[in-house]
């Protein structure tokens, strides 16, 4: 199915106002956007089923997940050094049993897709019961699709 797509040439756009984009129309899209329909309802992007969780579920925005097998996930932060903004990206090995909430999966409009997941992982239980005001989570981590099979969906969307 050919989908009409608007294409903007941002190099020619007015960067100060972002007004008057030179927009053209194309009759085809070269990326993956095959939608699945079942019972007359749109079930989202087909490739979402390529990377199921360990318990066979599609990873979707809003779900609760648990780490079933340790793996590396990526975290990014912005820092300031000598008055300049610096992007800092590092990895963490997420231990078995860690829980979290899926905030986004490859699309920002809530459509299940085949992209990486942004997951906010909870802090493991602390003996003291206090984080000494350092927050209640490990921060937002990017989980690659190849590692979805190391997660278990513990609470599905309603």
N, C-alpha and C positions, 0 to 999 in steps of 0.2 A: 504494500500500500504506500503510495507516495503521499507524504504529508507536506502541505505548504508551510514554509518556514521563512520568517523575516530575518534578513541578514543586515547587520549594521556595520559600516566601515568606521570603527572607532578612531582610526588614525586621522580621518578627515573631520571628525566631530569637533564641535566647540567645547574644549575641555573645561572652560570656565563655567558654562551653564548647562552643558550636556543637552542643549536644545538643537533642534533641526538635524537629527541624525540622518545621513544619507542612507535610506533603507531601500533594499531591493527585495524581490521575491524569487524564490527558487522552487522548483517542483519536486525536489527530492532531498532527503536527509541521509547522510552517510553513516550516522551513528546508530547504536542499538536503541530502538524504541518500539519493540513489538509488544502490543498490549494483549493480554489474555482476557477473553470474555467467557463466562460460564453462567448459564441460566439467565442470560441477558444483562448481567452485571459485569462491569469492568473490574478485573481482579489485579490490575497493576502490570508492571513490566515483567515480561516472560522470564528474563534472566535472574530474577530474584530467587527462583527455585534451584539455581545452579550451586548455591552456597548455603545449604541448610545448617542448622545448629546440630550439635551432637545428638539431640533427641528428635531430629528430623523436622524442626519447625523453621519457618522463614523468619529471619531476623527483621523486626519492624520497629518503627518509632513508638516509644511508650512502653515497651516490654521490660520486664525485669529479667535479668540474666545472672547466671552463676558460672564462674570459671570451672570447667570440668578437667582441664589439663593445662598446666602452666605454659605460657607463651609470652612473646614480646609484643608490647603495644607502644605506640608513639605518643608523646606529649609535646606540646609546643607552648612556648611562653615568649613574651616580648620583654626585653630588658633595655636599659639605657646605659650606654658606656661612652664617656667623654662627650656627652650631649647628643649622641646619635642613637637612634633606635636600632636594636639588634634582635633578630629572630633567633631563638634558641630552641632546638629540637633534640629530644633525647628519648631513649627507650627505657621502659621498665619491664621487668619480668613479673607478670601477674600470677600470683600463687593460686593453686587449686582452692576452691571454696569462696573466693572473693565474689561479692555481689555488686551489681550495678544496674543502672537504668539506661536504656538506649534512647538517646536524644535525637538522633538523625541517622538515616541510612541513605547515602548517595543522592539524596534529593531534599530540598528544603521545604517542599510543599506537602510533605506527608505521604507521597507516593512511594510504595516499596520499590526499590530498584536494586541494581547489582553493585552499588558502590560500597566503599568502606563505611564502617559504622563509627559514629561518635558516641562513646559510652562514658557516663559519669560513674566511676566506681566508688563504692562506699569504703570508709576506713574499716579495717578489720576490728573486731572487738578488742577493746583495750582493758587491761586489768584494772587500771585506775578509774576507768569510766569517764575520763576527761581528756580532751585533746589540748588542754591548756590554751584555749582560744585560737587554735590553729586551723579550724575548719572541721567539717564533718565528712569530707570525701578526699579521694586521692587526686582529684582534678580530672579534667576532660581528656580522655585517651582516644586515639584513632586506632581502630581495630581493622586490620586488613581482611578482605573477604576470604582469603585462604585460611584464616584462623577462626572463622565462624563455627567450624566443626569442633572447636575446643571450648565452646560455650554451650550451656544448657539454658533454654528458655524456661523460667520458673513461673512466670505470670504472663499470660497472653493478653492481648487487647480484648476488650469486651465487645 
